[in-house]
Amino acid sequence: MRREAAHRQHSRWSFLLYWRLSRGQQRFNRRGGRSGIVVEA
């Protein structure tokens, strides 16, 4: 049970990292003048 909770937390962290990365990419694309590329997780 405890191991399952730890795994869930890890997946949550990886998801947060991926979300932040996608947000950064989105911001970069917007700054570059390229619109239409939206990364949604």
C-alpha positions as CSV (number, residue, x, y, z in Angstrom):
1,M,0.0,0.0,0.0
2,R,2.8,2.4,0.9
3,R,4.7,1.5,-2.2
4,E,1.6,2.2,-4.3
5,A,1.3,5.6,-2.8
6,A,5.0,6.3,-3.5
7,H,4.5,5.3,-7.1
8,R,1.5,7.5,-7.4
9,Q,3.5,10.4,-6.0
10,H,6.3,9.8,-8.5
11,S,3.9,9.7,-11.4
12,R,2.4,13.0,-10.2
13,W,5.9,14.6,-10.0
14,S,6.8,13.4,-13.5
15,F,3.4,14.7,-14.8
16,L,4.1,18.1,-13.1
17,L,7.6,18.2,-14.7
18,Y,6.1,17.4,-18.1
19,W,3.4,20.0,-17.7
20,R,5.9,22.7,-16.8
21,L,8.1,21.7,-19.8
22,S,5.1,21.8,-22.2
23,R,4.2,25.2,-20.8
24,G,7.7,26.5,-21.3
25,Q,7.6,25.2,-24.9
26,Q,4.3,26.9,-25.5
27,R,5.7,30.2,-24.2
28,F,8.8,29.8,-26.4
29,N,6.7,29.2,-29.5
30,R,4.4,32.1,-28.7
31,R,7.5,34.4,-28.2
32,G,8.9,33.2,-31.5
33,G,5.7,34.2,-33.3
34,R,4.6,30.7,-34.0
35,S,1.0,30.2,-32.9
36,G,-1.2,27.2,-33.2
37,I,1.2,24.8,-31.5
38,V,-0.5,24.0,-28.2
39,V,0.7,21.1,-26.0
40,E,-2.0,19.8,-23.8
41,A,-1.4,16.9,-21.4
